[in-house]
């Protein structure tokens, strides 16, 4: 029965309001209904004040319609009683006598002021705010929907949370759209109240004089007081409802109620009250002294109270923060955060901080961003986030570079100097503090800014401190690119390729090769400075040869041959190049010493033979270096990989190419041969 009554209660209320308009009602019952009207308006206003967000009162537009209809029904009934009987109950008469205070002019002016305030200020403003809120809410709906879809696709929320957010957005649009229309009821109610008041006065005077033979003065006074009372009984609840409407459309979403928000956002700064007290004291001299001085005293007391409260809150917050930190430290799961190792770290002493501080004009952070872009274009690798942090244990002008938590490079700067490096031949040497360039180990000198122009005229290469760090960091990342490119980075690259070339990826992964196997091939290429930016060619080559072998070293050689043009262009700048070749006998010795196992292939040469090979190779390399040329070794495809492994420890960075990797348009000339 309760459920059925709840379902029909709204219909019963509407019918009851209509019956109030139609059926005759005694003055006593009308007093009760008018009192209920005022009480309901107060209840609605208080609910709006204590609500935390507009949707908490999503039924407000319907409530606004019902209260307006109810108020108009009472207005019609009170008008009927006033015109028919010359009285309308104690509530209306009491309002009229109390407000007018025996003076019709005062009562009329007060009534008109209340009506004008409601109609021109509150109702007009509420209508405009509702219209704008509805428009902006509807315009923002597509963006909010896209944000929810993005969060859902990123895994930040689940499907249930996404549905709840979409439902809330729909409710907001419905609510503000309904409020835009409901405010028209408030505006119409104000106009109707004003018209009814005029009709009451004119009609009452005519009825009193013509039909009841009353004196015009008595009739005018009697009906005017009743009309003012009737108007106030209607307009005061209407004013309260209008205020509630204005509050709900201007209310922003908050975790607390309006009173708490006002307290937090208004009563928080003691300086405001001290300044206000000062103005009150100044105004007390030419104006009313006592009221302004009293207000100044109140403001000063409030400011002092707020200062004490803020100090106490800061102490409590400090204690709470310390307690939270202790709790966090004691949590065993927090140890897991300490296990994380940053892929790349740049640590520096406090003297280098200005180079990284944007507020002090430092551009080191921008240079780090450019390094990541440069290496993406040059090597096709995804450089992990580079962590920059100061380290008080270092010397003020010292920096170190770490790869996966291990120091691999560093240097010490002179911040007010420039580093000058000789390209080999200069007109004359420049005076300065001799040092070694940290990235390439070249001899250099520190010079002052006054010597910079002269050093450049003499042929020196002059760089500033941020450039030194950036260059060193770039070279370290290049030399450790194979370590920094793991399975996750390879997966990201493959996912990007799949967007435009899905057939290649779907054929290769995971049917033929795993991400781990592809990562080993990529690492082999990066280890020798070969760019992996042409990932489509790499994956196509792997798809061609993976069915016949799973040896990642052999697959790397196939990929290098497919990238032959790019490799030749990288290491051989001109159409002609001098190279070092291998004696066929040496190649045969190397091939005979290769041992193949399930784990891979390796060389089994005797130490004496290895030393002989390295010695002969070093002599040939020195010849090319003395000629100012980059040493390049050419070998047959089957030997290239093993010879590279044989020499990488003794002569790091040596370029070893196979004949199949050379671009047909390049002419090479052998200037030396390595034999055994």
C-alpha positions as CSV (number, residue, x, y, z in Angstrom):
1,X,0.0,0.0,0.0
2,X,2.9,2.4,0.8
3,X,4.3,1.9,-2.7
4,X,0.9,2.5,-4.3
5,X,0.3,5.6,-2.2
6,X,3.7,7.0,-3.1
7,X,3.0,6.5,-6.8
8,X,-0.3,8.4,-6.7
9,X,0.8,11.1,-4.1
10,X,1.9,13.6,-6.8
11,X,-1.4,13.2,-8.6
12,X,-3.3,13.7,-5.3
13,X,-1.3,16.9,-4.6
14,X,-2.1,18.3,-8.1
15,X,-5.8,17.5,-7.7
16,X,-5.8,19.1,-4.2
17,X,-4.3,22.3,-5.6
18,X,-6.9,22.5,-8.3
19,X,-9.7,21.9,-5.7
20,X,-8.3,24.8,-3.7
21,X,-9.0,27.0,-6.7
22,X,-12.5,25.7,-7.3
23,X,-14.0,24.9,-3.8
24,X,-14.9,27.6,-1.3
25,X,-12.5,27.7,1.7
26,X,-13.1,29.4,5.0
27,X,-10.6,32.0,6.2
28,X,-9.3,29.7,9.0
29,X,-8.3,26.9,6.6
30,X,-6.8,29.6,4.2
31,X,-4.6,30.7,7.2
32,X,-3.3,27.2,7.6
33,X,-2.6,26.9,3.8
34,X,-0.8,30.2,3.7
35,X,1.3,29.3,6.7
36,X,2.2,26.0,5.0
37,X,3.2,28.0,1.9
38,X,5.7,30.1,3.9
39,X,7.0,27.0,5.8
40,X,7.5,25.0,2.5
41,X,9.5,27.9,1.0
42,X,11.8,28.0,4.0
43,X,12.3,24.2,3.9
44,X,13.2,24.3,0.2
45,X,15.6,27.2,0.7
46,X,17.4,25.4,3.6
47,X,17.6,22.2,1.5
48,X,19.3,24.2,-1.2
49,X,21.8,25.8,1.2
50,X,22.8,22.5,2.7
51,X,23.1,20.6,-0.6
52,X,26.6,19.8,-1.9
53,X,25.8,19.9,-5.6
54,X,22.9,20.9,-7.8
55,X,22.1,17.3,-8.8
56,X,21.4,16.5,-5.2
57,X,18.2,18.4,-5.8
58,X,17.5,17.2,-9.3
59,X,13.8,17.3,-8.5
60,X,13.9,21.1,-7.9
61,X,12.4,22.2,-11.3
62,X,9.3,20.1,-10.6
63,X,9.1,21.4,-7.0
64,X,9.4,24.9,-8.4
65,X,6.4,24.2,-10.7
66,X,4.3,22.7,-7.8
67,X,5.0,25.6,-5.4
68,X,4.2,28.2,-8.0
69,X,0.9,26.5,-8.8
70,X,0.1,26.1,-5.1
71,X,0.9,29.8,-4.5
72,X,-1.2,31.0,-7.4
73,X,-4.1,28.8,-6.1
74,X,-3.8,30.5,-2.7
75,X,-3.6,33.9,-4.4
76,X,-6.8,33.2,-6.3
77,X,-8.6,32.0,-3.2
78,X,-7.5,34.9,-1.1
79,X,-8.6,37.3,-3.9
80,X,-12.0,35.6,-3.9
81,X,-12.4,36.1,-0.1
82,X,-11.2,39.7,-0.2
83,X,-13.5,40.7,-3.0
84,X,-16.5,38.7,-1.8
85,X,-16.4,39.2,2.0
86,X,-14.0,42.1,2.5
87,X,-11.7,39.9,4.7
88,X,-9.2,37.0,4.1
89,X,-8.2,35.6,7.5
90,X,-5.8,36.6,10.2
91,X,-2.6,35.9,8.3
92,X,-3.3,38.3,5.4
93,X,-4.8,41.0,7.7
94,X,-1.9,40.6,10.2
95,X,0.7,41.0,7.4
96,X,-1.1,44.1,6.0
97,X,-1.4,45.9,9.4
98,X,2.1,44.9,10.5
99,X,3.8,46.1,7.4
100,X,1.7,49.2,6.8
101,X,1.8,50.3,10.5
102,X,-1.4,52.3,10.0
103,X,0.1,54.2,6.9
104,X,-1.1,53.0,3.5
105,X,1.7,54.9,1.7
106,X,4.4,53.1,3.8
107,X,2.7,49.7,3.2
108,X,2.3,50.3,-0.5
109,X,5.9,51.4,-1.0
110,X,7.3,48.4,1.0
111,X,5.2,46.0,-1.1
112,X,6.3,47.6,-4.3
113,X,10.0,47.5,-3.3
114,X,9.8,43.8,-2.4
115,X,8.0,43.0,-5.7
116,X,10.5,45.0,-7.8
117,X,13.5,43.4,-6.0
118,X,12.1,40.0,-6.7
119,X,11.2,40.7,-10.3
120,X,14.1,42.8,-11.6
121,X,16.9,41.6,-9.4
122,X,16.6,38.0,-8.2
123,X,14.2,36.6,-10.8
124,X,15.8,38.3,-13.8
125,X,19.3,37.3,-12.7
126,X,18.3,33.7,-12.0
127,X,16.7,33.4,-15.4
128,X,19.9,34.6,-17.1
129,X,22.1,32.3,-15.1
130,X,19.9,29.3,-15.8
131,X,20.0,30.1,-19.5
132,X,23.8,30.4,-19.6
133,X,24.3,27.3,-17.4
134,X,22.0,25.2,-19.7
135,X,23.9,26.4,-22.8
136,X,27.4,25.7,-21.4
137,X,26.3,22.4,-20.0
138,X,25.0,21.2,-23.4
139,X,28.1,22.6,-25.2
140,X,30.4,20.7,-22.8
141,X,28.7,17.3,-23.1
142,X,30.7,16.0,-26.2
143,X,34.0,16.9,-24.5
144,X,33.0,15.3,-21.3
145,X,31.9,12.1,-23.1
146,X,35.2,12.0,-25.0
147,X,37.1,12.4,-21.7
148,X,35.2,9.4,-20.2
149,X,35.9,7.3,-23.2
150,X,39.6,8.2,-23.0
151,X,39.8,7.3,-19.3
152,X,38.0,4.0,-20.1
153,X,40.4,3.1,-22.9
154,X,43.4,4.0,-20.8
155,X,42.2,1.7,-18.0
156,X,41.9,4.5,-15.5
157,X,38.2,3.6,-14.9
158,X,36.1,0.5,-15.4
159,X,32.9,0.1,-17.4
160,X,30.7,0.6,-14.3
161,X,32.4,3.9,-13.4
162,X,32.1,5.0,-17.1
163,X,28.4,4.3,-17.1
164,X,27.9,6.2,-13.9
165,X,29.8,9.3,-15.2
166,X,27.8,9.2,-18.4
167,X,24.6,9.0,-16.5
168,X,25.7,12.0,-14.3
169,X,26.5,14.1,-17.4
170,X,23.1,13.3,-18.8
171,X,21.4,14.2,-15.6
172,X,23.3,17.5,-15.5
173,X,22.1,18.4,-19.0
174,X,18.5,17.5,-18.1
175,X,18.6,19.4,-14.9
176,X,20.0,22.7,-16.3
177,X,17.7,22.4,-19.3
178,X,14.7,22.0,-17.0
179,X,15.9,24.9,-14.7
180,X,16.2,27.1,-17.8
181,X,12.4,26.6,-18.4
182,X,11.4,26.5,-14.7
183,X,12.8,30.0,-14.0
184,X,10.1,31.3,-16.4
185,X,7.5,30.1,-13.9
186,X,9.2,32.3,-11.2
187,X,9.2,35.3,-13.6
188,X,5.5,34.8,-14.5
189,X,4.6,34.3,-10.9
190,X,6.0,37.7,-10.0
191,X,4.1,39.4,-12.9
192,X,0.9,37.7,-11.9
193,X,1.3,38.7,-8.3
194,X,1.7,42.4,-9.3
195,X,-1.4,42.2,-11.6
196,X,-3.5,40.5,-9.0
197,X,-2.6,43.2,-6.4
198,X,-3.8,46.0,-8.7
199,X,-7.0,44.1,-9.5
200,X,-7.6,43.6,-5.7
201,X,-7.3,47.2,-4.9
202,X,-9.4,48.5,-7.9
203,X,-12.0,45.7,-7.6
204,X,-12.2,46.0,-3.8
205,X,-12.8,49.7,-3.9
206,X,-15.6,49.3,-6.6
207,X,-17.3,46.5,-4.7
208,X,-17.1,48.3,-1.3
209,X,-18.4,51.6,-2.7
210,X,-21.0,50.4,-5.2
211,X,-22.2,47.1,-3.8
212,X,-21.8,47.6,0.0
213,X,-22.3,51.3,0.1
214,X,-19.1,51.9,2.1
215,X,-17.4,55.2,2.2
216,X,-14.7,55.5,-0.4
217,X,-12.0,56.3,2.2
218,X,-12.9,53.3,4.4
219,X,-13.1,51.0,1.3
220,X,-9.8,52.2,-0.1
221,X,-8.0,51.7,3.3
222,X,-9.6,48.4,4.1
223,X,-9.1,46.7,0.7
224,X,-5.6,48.2,0.3
225,X,-4.5,46.8,3.7
226,X,-5.9,43.4,2.8
227,X,-4.4,43.6,-0.7
228,X,-1.0,44.5,0.7
229,X,-1.2,41.6,3.2
230,X,-2.3,39.2,0.5
231,X,0.5,40.4,-1.8
232,X,3.1,40.1,1.0
233,X,1.9,36.6,2.0
234,X,2.3,35.6,-1.7
235,X,5.5,37.5,-2.5
236,X,7.5,36.6,0.6
237,X,7.4,32.8,-0.2
238,X,7.9,33.6,-3.8
239,X,11.0,35.7,-2.9
240,X,12.3,32.8,-0.8
241,X,11.8,30.3,-3.6
242,X,13.4,32.8,-6.1
243,X,16.5,33.0,-3.8
244,X,16.6,29.2,-3.6
245,X,16.4,29.0,-7.4
246,X,19.2,31.5,-7.7
247,X,21.3,29.6,-5.2
248,X,20.9,26.2,-6.9
249,X,21.8,27.5,-10.4
250,X,24.9,29.4,-9.1
251,X,26.0,26.6,-6.8
252,X,29.2,24.8,-7.8
253,X,30.0,21.2,-7.1
254,X,31.6,20.8,-3.6
255,X,32.4,18.1,-1.1
256,X,30.9,20.3,1.6
257,X,27.8,22.4,2.0
258,X,27.5,26.1,1.2
259,X,28.1,27.2,4.8
260,X,31.3,25.2,5.1
261,X,32.5,26.6,1.7
262,X,31.8,30.1,2.8
263,X,33.7,29.6,6.0
264,X,36.7,28.1,4.2
265,X,36.8,30.6,1.4
266,X,35.8,33.9,3.1
267,X,36.8,33.5,6.8
268,X,40.4,32.3,6.3
269,X,42.6,35.4,5.7
270,X,43.1,37.6,8.9
271,X,44.7,40.4,6.8
272,X,41.3,41.0,5.1
273,X,39.7,41.8,8.4
274,X,42.6,44.0,9.6
275,X,42.4,46.1,6.4
276,X,38.6,46.3,6.7
277,X,39.0,47.5,10.4
278,X,41.3,50.2,9.2
279,X,38.8,51.5,6.7
280,X,36.0,51.5,9.3
281,X,38.2,53.6,11.6
282,X,38.8,56.1,8.8
283,X,35.1,56.2,8.0
284,X,34.2,56.8,11.6
285,X,35.7,60.3,11.6
286,X,33.4,62.0,9.1
287,X,30.4,59.6,9.5
288,X,28.7,57.8,12.4
289,X,31.5,57.2,14.9
290,X,30.1,54.6,17.2
291,X,28.8,52.1,14.6
292,X,32.0,52.1,12.5
293,X,34.3,51.9,15.6
294,X,32.2,48.9,16.8
295,X,32.6,47.2,13.5
296,X,36.4,47.9,13.5
297,X,36.6,46.3,16.9
298,X,34.7,43.2,15.7
299,X,36.9,42.9,12.6
300,X,40.1,43.2,14.7
301,X,38.9,40.5,17.1
302,X,38.0,38.2,14.1
303,X,41.5,38.8,12.6
304,X,43.2,37.9,15.9
305,X,41.1,34.8,16.2
306,X,41.9,33.7,12.6
307,X,45.6,34.2,13.2
308,X,45.5,32.0,16.3
309,X,43.4,29.4,14.4
310,X,45.8,29.4,11.4
311,X,48.8,28.9,13.7
312,X,47.0,26.0,15.4
313,X,46.0,24.5,12.1
314,X,49.6,24.7,10.8
315,X,50.8,22.9,13.9
316,X,48.2,20.2,13.5
317,X,49.0,19.8,9.8
318,X,52.7,19.5,10.6
319,X,52.0,16.9,13.2
320,X,49.7,15.0,10.9
321,X,52.3,15.1,8.0
322,X,55.0,13.8,10.3
323,X,52.7,11.0,11.5
324,X,51.7,10.1,7.9
325,X,55.4,10.1,6.9
326,X,56.2,7.7,9.7
327,X,53.3,5.5,8.8
328,X,54.4,5.5,5.2
329,X,58.0,4.6,6.1
330,X,56.8,1.8,8.3
331,X,54.6,0.2,5.6
332,X,56.5,-2.8,4.2
333,X,55.1,-2.3,0.7
334,X,56.9,1.0,0.4
335,X,60.2,-0.9,0.1
336,X,59.0,-1.9,-3.4
337,X,59.4,1.8,-4.6
338,X,63.0,1.7,-3.6
339,X,63.7,-1.2,-5.9
340,X,63.0,0.8,-9.0
341,X,66.1,1.8,-11.0
342,X,65.9,4.7,-13.4
343,X,67.2,3.8,-16.9
344,X,69.2,7.1,-17.3
345,X,70.2,9.5,-14.6
346,X,72.1,12.8,-14.7
347,X,73.3,13.9,-11.3
348,X,75.1,17.1,-10.7
349,X,76.5,19.3,-7.9
350,X,74.7,22.3,-6.5
351,X,76.9,24.6,-8.7
352,X,75.3,23.2,-11.9
353,X,71.7,23.7,-10.7
354,X,71.4,27.1,-12.5
355,X,71.9,25.3,-15.8
356,X,68.8,23.2,-15.1
357,X,66.7,25.8,-13.4
358,X,64.4,27.5,-16.0
359,X,63.8,30.4,-13.5
360,X,67.5,31.2,-13.6
361,X,67.7,31.0,-17.4
362,X,68.9,27.4,-17.6
363,X,68.1,25.4,-20.7
364,X,69.4,22.0,-19.8
365,X,65.9,20.6,-19.6
366,X,65.1,21.8,-23.1
367,X,68.4,20.2,-24.3
368,X,67.4,16.9,-22.8
369,X,64.1,17.0,-24.7
370,X,66.1,17.7,-27.9
371,X,68.4,14.8,-27.2
372,X,65.5,12.4,-27.1
373,X,64.1,13.8,-30.4
374,X,67.6,13.7,-32.0
375,X,68.2,10.1,-31.1
376,X,64.7,9.1,-32.2
377,X,65.5,10.5,-35.6
378,X,69.1,9.3,-35.8
379,X,68.8,5.8,-34.3
380,X,65.0,5.2,-34.3
381,X,65.1,4.3,-30.6
382,X,62.8,5.4,-27.8
383,X,65.0,7.1,-25.2
384,X,63.6,6.5,-21.7
385,X,62.8,9.4,-19.3
386,X,66.1,11.0,-18.3
387,X,66.1,11.8,-14.6
388,X,67.8,15.0,-13.5
389,X,68.6,15.4,-9.9
390,X,71.1,17.3,-7.7
391,X,73.6,15.4,-5.5
392,X,75.2,17.2,-2.6
393,X,77.8,14.4,-2.4
394,X,79.4,15.6,-5.7
395,X,81.7,18.5,-6.1
396,X,79.8,21.8,-6.8
397,X,80.6,21.7,-10.6
398,X,80.8,18.0,-11.1
399,X,78.2,15.8,-12.9
400,X,77.9,12.1,-13.4
401,X,75.8,10.0,-15.8
402,X,74.3,6.7,-14.7
403,X,72.8,3.9,-16.8
404,X,70.5,1.7,-14.8
405,X,71.9,3.0,-11.5
406,X,75.6,2.4,-12.5
407,X,77.9,5.4,-13.2
408,X,79.2,5.2,-16.8
409,X,80.5,8.7,-17.3
410,X,81.0,12.2,-15.8
411,X,83.1,15.3,-15.7
412,X,83.8,18.6,-14.0
413,X,82.9,22.0,-15.4
414,X,84.1,25.5,-15.0
415,X,80.8,27.4,-15.2
416,X,82.2,30.8,-16.1
417,X,84.4,29.4,-18.8
418,X,84.1,27.9,-22.3
419,X,85.8,24.6,-23.5
420,X,88.0,25.1,-26.6
421,X,89.0,22.0,-28.6
422,X,91.6,21.9,-31.3
423,X,90.4,20.1,-34.5
424,X,94.0,19.0,-35.2
425,X,95.7,22.0,-36.8
426,X,95.3,25.5,-35.5
427,X,97.2,28.7,-36.3
428,X,98.5,29.0,-32.7
429,X,97.7,27.7,-29.3
430,X,95.5,29.7,-27.0
431,X,96.3,30.1,-23.3
432,X,93.9,28.4,-20.9
433,X,93.5,25.7,-18.3
434,X,94.3,22.4,-19.9
435,X,91.8,19.6,-19.5
436,X,90.2,16.6,-21.3
437,X,86.8,16.8,-23.2
438,X,84.6,14.3,-21.3
439,X,82.6,12.9,-24.2
440,X,85.4,11.9,-26.6
441,X,88.5,12.2,-24.4
442,X,90.1,14.9,-26.6
443,X,92.6,17.4,-25.2
444,X,91.0,20.8,-24.6
445,X,91.5,24.0,-22.7
446,X,89.1,26.1,-20.5
447,X,89.1,29.7,-21.7
448,X,87.3,32.8,-20.4
449,X,84.5,34.5,-22.3
450,X,86.8,37.3,-23.4
451,X,89.0,34.7,-25.2
452,X,86.0,33.1,-27.0
453,X,86.1,35.2,-30.2
454,X,89.9,34.9,-30.6
455,X,89.7,31.1,-30.1
456,X,87.1,30.7,-32.8
457,X,89.2,32.8,-35.2
458,X,92.2,30.6,-34.5
459,X,90.1,27.5,-35.5
460,X,89.2,26.1,-32.2
461,X,85.8,24.5,-31.6
462,X,84.3,26.4,-28.6
463,X,81.3,25.1,-26.6
464,X,79.5,26.2,-23.5
465,X,78.9,24.1,-20.3
466,X,75.3,23.0,-21.2
467,X,76.5,21.8,-24.6
468,X,79.3,19.8,-22.9
469,X,76.8,18.0,-20.7
470,X,74.3,17.5,-23.6
471,X,77.0,16.1,-25.9
472,X,78.4,13.8,-23.3
473,X,74.9,12.5,-22.4
474,X,74.1,11.9,-26.1
475,X,77.2,9.9,-26.6
476,X,76.6,7.8,-23.5
477,X,73.1,7.0,-24.6
478,X,74.3,6.1,-28.1
479,X,76.9,3.7,-26.7
480,X,74.3,2.1,-24.4
481,X,71.4,2.2,-26.7
482,X,71.2,-1.6,-26.9
483,X,70.8,-1.8,-23.1
484,X,68.1,0.9,-23.0
485,X,65.9,-0.7,-25.7
486,X,64.1,-3.5,-23.9
487,X,61.0,-5.5,-24.7
488,X,58.6,-2.8,-23.7
489,X,60.2,-0.2,-26.0
490,X,60.2,-2.7,-28.9
491,X,56.5,-3.5,-28.2
492,X,55.7,0.2,-28.3
493,X,57.5,0.6,-31.7
494,X,55.8,-2.5,-33.1
495,X,52.4,-1.3,-32.0
496,X,53.1,2.0,-33.9
497,X,54.1,0.1,-37.0
498,X,51.0,-2.0,-36.8
499,X,48.8,1.1,-37.2
500,X,50.0,1.5,-40.8
501,X,51.4,-2.0,-41.6
502,X,49.2,-4.5,-39.8
503,X,49.9,-7.4,-42.3
504,X,53.7,-7.4,-41.5
505,X,53.2,-7.5,-37.7
506,X,50.4,-10.0,-37.7
507,X,52.5,-12.4,-39.9
508,X,55.6,-12.1,-37.8
509,X,54.4,-11.7,-34.2
510,X,53.8,-14.1,-32.4
511,X,53.6,-16.8,-35.2
512,X,57.3,-16.7,-36.2
513,X,59.1,-14.6,-33.5
514,X,58.5,-13.4,-30.0
515,X,59.0,-9.8,-28.9
516,X,62.1,-11.0,-27.0
517,X,63.7,-12.4,-30.2
518,X,63.0,-9.2,-32.1
519,X,64.4,-7.2,-29.2
520,X,67.7,-9.1,-29.5
521,X,68.0,-8.3,-33.2
522,X,67.2,-4.6,-32.5
523,X,69.8,-4.6,-29.7
524,X,72.5,-6.1,-32.0
525,X,71.9,-3.4,-34.5
526,X,71.9,-0.6,-32.0
527,X,75.1,-1.9,-30.4
528,X,76.9,-1.3,-33.7
529,X,75.3,2.1,-34.2
530,X,72.9,1.0,-36.9
531,X,69.6,2.9,-37.0
532,X,66.4,0.9,-36.5
533,X,64.1,3.7,-37.6
534,X,63.2,1.7,-40.8
535,X,61.3,-0.8,-38.7
536,X,59.2,-1.9,-41.7
537,X,62.2,-3.2,-43.6
538,X,63.5,-4.9,-40.4
539,X,60.3,-6.7,-39.8
540,X,59.8,-7.7,-43.4
541,X,63.4,-9.2,-43.5
542,X,62.7,-11.1,-40.2
543,X,59.5,-12.4,-41.7
544,X,61.4,-13.6,-44.7
545,X,64.2,-15.5,-42.8
546,X,62.6,-16.4,-39.5
547,X,61.0,-19.6,-40.9
548,X,64.4,-21.0,-41.7
549,X,66.3,-20.0,-38.5
550,X,65.8,-18.7,-35.0
551,X,69.4,-17.7,-34.5
552,X,69.1,-14.0,-33.7
553,X,72.7,-13.3,-34.6
554,X,72.2,-14.8,-38.1
555,X,68.9,-12.9,-38.4
556,X,70.8,-9.7,-37.5
557,X,73.1,-10.2,-40.4
558,X,70.2,-10.7,-42.8
559,X,68.7,-7.4,-41.5
560,X,72.0,-5.6,-41.9
561,X,72.2,-6.7,-45.6
562,X,68.6,-5.4,-46.1
563,X,69.7,-2.1,-44.5
564,X,72.9,-2.0,-46.6
565,X,72.2,1.4,-48.2
566,X,71.5,3.1,-44.9
567,X,74.6,1.5,-43.2
568,X,76.9,2.5,-46.1
569,X,75.6,6.1,-46.0
570,X,76.1,6.3,-42.2
571,X,79.8,5.0,-42.2
572,X,81.0,6.0,-45.6
573,X,80.4,9.7,-46.3
574,X,82.0,9.9,-49.8
575,X,81.7,7.8,-53.0
576,X,85.2,6.5,-52.4
577,X,86.6,5.1,-49.2
578,X,89.8,3.5,-47.9
579,X,89.2,0.3,-46.0
580,X,91.0,-2.6,-44.3
581,X,90.3,-6.1,-45.6
582,X,90.9,-9.5,-44.1
583,X,93.2,-12.1,-45.5
584,X,91.2,-15.1,-46.8
585,X,93.4,-17.4,-44.7
586,X,92.4,-15.4,-41.6
587,X,88.7,-15.7,-42.5
588,X,89.1,-19.5,-42.9
589,X,90.8,-19.7,-39.5
590,X,88.0,-17.8,-37.9
591,X,85.3,-20.0,-39.5
592,X,87.0,-23.1,-38.5
593,X,87.1,-22.0,-34.9
594,X,83.4,-21.2,-34.7
595,X,81.5,-23.5,-32.3
596,X,77.7,-23.7,-32.6
597,X,75.5,-24.7,-29.7
598,X,71.8,-24.4,-28.8
599,X,72.6,-21.2,-26.9
600,X,74.4,-19.6,-29.9
601,X,77.8,-19.5,-31.6
602,X,81.2,-18.5,-30.2
603,X,84.9,-18.5,-31.2
604,X,87.5,-20.9,-29.8
605,X,90.8,-19.3,-31.0
606,X,93.9,-19.6,-29.0
607,X,95.1,-16.5,-27.1
608,X,98.3,-16.3,-29.1
609,X,96.4,-16.2,-32.4
610,X,94.0,-13.6,-31.0
611,X,96.9,-11.4,-29.9
612,X,98.5,-11.7,-33.4
613,X,95.2,-10.7,-35.1
614,X,94.7,-7.7,-32.8
615,X,98.2,-6.6,-33.2
616,X,98.1,-6.6,-37.0
617,X,94.7,-4.9,-36.9
618,X,95.9,-2.2,-34.6
619,X,98.7,-1.3,-37.0
620,X,96.3,-1.0,-39.9
621,X,93.9,1.1,-37.9
622,X,96.7,3.5,-36.8
623,X,97.6,4.1,-40.5
624,X,94.0,5.3,-41.3
625,X,93.8,7.4,-38.1
626,X,97.0,9.2,-39.0
627,X,95.5,9.9,-42.5
628,X,92.5,11.5,-40.7
629,X,90.1,8.8,-41.9
630,X,87.7,6.6,-40.0
631,X,88.9,2.9,-39.8
632,X,86.5,0.6,-41.6
633,X,87.1,-3.2,-41.9
634,X,85.5,-5.2,-44.7
635,X,85.0,-8.9,-44.5
636,X,82.8,-11.7,-46.0
637,X,79.3,-11.9,-44.6
638,X,79.8,-15.2,-42.7
639,X,82.9,-13.8,-40.9
640,X,81.7,-10.2,-40.1
641,X,79.9,-11.0,-36.9
642,X,82.6,-13.1,-35.4
643,X,85.4,-10.7,-36.3
644,X,83.4,-7.9,-34.8
645,X,83.1,-9.8,-31.5
646,X,86.8,-10.6,-31.6
647,X,87.7,-6.9,-31.7
648,X,85.0,-5.1,-29.7
649,X,86.9,-5.4,-26.4
650,X,90.3,-4.3,-27.8
651,X,89.2,-1.7,-30.3
652,X,85.7,-0.5,-29.3
653,X,83.8,1.4,-31.9
654,X,85.6,-0.2,-34.8
655,X,83.3,-0.3,-37.9
656,X,83.2,-3.8,-39.4
657,X,81.1,-4.2,-42.6
658,X,80.5,-7.1,-44.9
659,X,80.7,-6.9,-48.7
660,X,76.9,-7.5,-49.0
661,X,76.2,-4.3,-46.9
662,X,78.0,-2.0,-49.3
663,X,76.0,0.2,-51.6
664,X,76.9,-0.7,-55.2
665,X,77.5,3.0,-55.9
666,X,80.4,3.2,-53.4
667,X,84.0,2.6,-54.5
668,X,86.3,1.1,-51.9
669,X,90.1,0.7,-51.9
670,X,92.0,-1.6,-49.6
671,X,94.9,0.2,-48.0
672,X,95.8,-2.7,-45.6
673,X,95.1,-6.3,-44.9
674,X,94.9,-8.1,-41.6
675,X,96.5,-11.5,-41.6
676,X,97.4,-14.2,-39.1
